[in-house]
Amino acid sequence: MIGGETGEGPSAVIARAVQAEVDRLAAEKERRVQERLARMDAFLDSLPIPSDAERKAIWKELDDMYDEWGLPK
């Protein structure tokens, strides 16, 4: 018996087991978040850096898109 070895009653053993699972789930969630952020960073780092001319063309296309849709600037 687990409680017999630790001097705990059933409620304490269950509470400790539940807390261990809560902690494990929180750590797993944090690990997944960090892994996802690392993948996003790796993807962003793999993108080419646009030149000034390319940036200008991108902003022109965005402005034209807003004009075409009739959206306020």
C-alpha positions as CSV (number, residue, x, y, z in Angstrom):
1,M,0.0,0.0,0.0
2,I,1.3,3.4,-1.0
3,G,-0.2,5.2,2.1
4,G,1.3,2.7,4.5
5,E,4.8,3.4,3.3
6,T,4.4,7.2,3.5
7,G,2.1,7.3,6.5
8,E,-0.7,9.0,4.5
9,G,-4.3,8.2,4.3
10,P,-6.2,7.4,1.1
11,S,-7.3,11.0,0.5
12,A,-3.7,12.3,0.8
13,V,-2.4,9.6,-1.6
14,I,-5.1,10.4,-4.1
15,A,-4.5,14.2,-3.7
16,R,-0.8,13.7,-4.3
17,A,-1.4,11.5,-7.3
18,V,-3.9,14.0,-8.8
19,Q,-1.5,16.9,-8.2
20,A,1.3,15.0,-9.9
21,E,-0.9,14.5,-12.9
22,V,-1.9,18.2,-13.0
23,D,1.8,19.2,-12.8
24,R,2.6,16.7,-15.6
25,L,-0.1,18.0,-17.9
26,A,1.0,21.6,-17.3
27,A,4.6,20.8,-18.1
28,E,3.5,18.9,-21.2
29,K,1.4,21.9,-22.3
30,E,4.3,24.3,-21.8
31,R,6.6,21.9,-23.7
32,R,4.2,21.9,-26.6
33,V,4.0,25.7,-26.6
34,Q,7.7,26.1,-26.5
35,E,8.1,23.5,-29.3
36,R,5.5,25.3,-31.5
37,L,7.2,28.7,-30.9
38,A,10.6,27.2,-31.8
39,R,9.0,25.8,-35.1
40,M,7.5,29.3,-35.8
41,D,10.9,31.0,-35.2
42,A,12.6,28.4,-37.5
43,F,10.1,29.1,-40.2
44,L,10.4,32.9,-39.9
45,D,14.2,32.6,-39.9
46,S,13.9,30.6,-43.2
47,L,12.1,33.3,-45.0
48,P,14.1,35.6,-47.3
49,I,14.5,39.2,-46.1
50,P,12.7,41.4,-48.7
51,S,14.7,44.2,-50.3
52,D,13.5,47.8,-50.0
53,A,12.0,47.6,-53.5
54,E,10.1,44.5,-52.5
55,R,8.8,46.1,-49.4
56,K,7.6,49.1,-51.4
57,A,5.9,46.7,-53.9
58,I,4.2,44.9,-51.0
59,W,2.8,48.1,-49.5
60,K,1.6,49.3,-52.9
61,E,-0.3,46.0,-53.4
62,L,-1.8,46.4,-49.9
63,D,-2.9,49.9,-50.7
64,D,-4.3,48.8,-54.0
65,M,-6.2,46.0,-52.3
66,Y,-7.8,48.4,-49.9
67,D,-8.8,50.7,-52.8
68,E,-10.2,47.8,-54.7
69,W,-12.3,46.6,-51.8
70,G,-13.5,50.1,-51.0
71,L,-12.2,49.8,-47.4
72,P,-11.2,53.0,-45.5
73,K,-7.5,53.5,-45.1
